[in-house]
Amino acid sequence: MMFCQCHKDKLEKIAREEGLGQFVPDTKEQARTMLNELLEQPENYWPFLSIIQNICFSALLNGGLYLLGNKPDGAEYCPVCEALENGGTEEQWLHEPVLMEKVEATKRGLIGTVN
């Protein structure tokens, strides 16, 4: 399961607009560094990774394990595309997970207050 480029870009844009931009890696190298830091210190919290995990977990719960396989053309399933094809909305699958983690990041003192 992997986000398509369209939904990856939308998710990153929403996260930045909601004040979580410092947690959205700009490059693969930056993402690798952030992930390594998280693995070295599991008590750390990376809001953007939590957003991705929550979306993928929800997709598996709602859609099923087929999402872990490949499409007939060999491509991986995008959790958001699959959700939208089955009646979900971008509000549910992109905006709400970001807002949920924005609240958590605020509670942890990583960003200012939630508007």
N, C-alpha and C positions, 0 to 999 in steps of 0.2 A: 504494500500500500504506500502510495506516494502522492503528495499534492501535485496537481497539474500546475503548470506555470501560471495560468490565469488566477487560480485560487491561492497559490503561494503569494503572488504579487498583491492580491486584494487583502489577504490576511496581514501581510507586512505593513501595508498602507494603513489599515485600520488600527493596528497596534501602535504605529507611530502617531497617528492622529489622536489616539487616546492617552498619549504621554508615556508609552512604553518603548519608545524608540531606542533608548540606550540598551535594551535587551534584545533587539533585533540585529543579528549579525549582518554586516555588509558584504562579507566575503566568506567563502568556504573555510579559509584559514582561520578567520575570526570565530566562526562557529565551532571549529575543531578545538581552538584554544578554550572557548567558553565551556565546551563539553568536558574537556580534560580537567578543567578547574572544578567542575561539578562532580566529576568522578573521584577526584582527589579529596574533596571535602563535601560529602553527601549532604551535610546540613545546609549547604548553600541552596539558594532558591533562584531559579532562572525562569521568570514569568513566561517568556516566549516559548520555551520548551514545554512548560506546563500547558500552555494553550494548545500546542500541537498534540501532546499526549491526550488531552481531554477530548479533542475532536476525533482522533483516531479510536480511542476507547469507546466513545459514543457510537461511532460508525460500526464498530464490531458488535456492540450490544444490539444496535437497532437493525443492522444489515445482515450480519453473519460472518462466519469465518471465510466465506468465499473471497472476501476482500483481501485476504492474505495471499491469494493466488494471483494469476495473471489473466487478463482478458484473452479472448480467442486470438487476438492479433499479437499477443505477447506483451503488451503494455501493462503497467501496473494500474490498479484501480485508484482513483482519486476519491478520498472519503467524502469530500464535499460534492463532487459531481454525482456520485451515487446517491447521496442524501437528497439532492435537488431532483434527481430523476424519480425519486420515490416520495415526493410530496413535501420535502423539507424546504426551508427558505434560507437565503444567505444571512438573514437576521439571526436565525437560530444557530446556524452552523459556523458563522464567522464573527458576527458582532457580539453575541452573547458570551461566547467563551473568552473573548478579549476583555469584556467588561467584568466578568467574574474574576479574572486574574488581576485586573486593575485594582479591584477592591482588596484582594489578597496582598498585592505589592504595597498598597497604601497602608494596610494593617502592619506590615513588616517594616514600614518606614523607608521603603525604597523609592517612593515617589511622594509628591504632595497629596493633598486631600482630593477625594473624589468629588467631582461636581455633580 
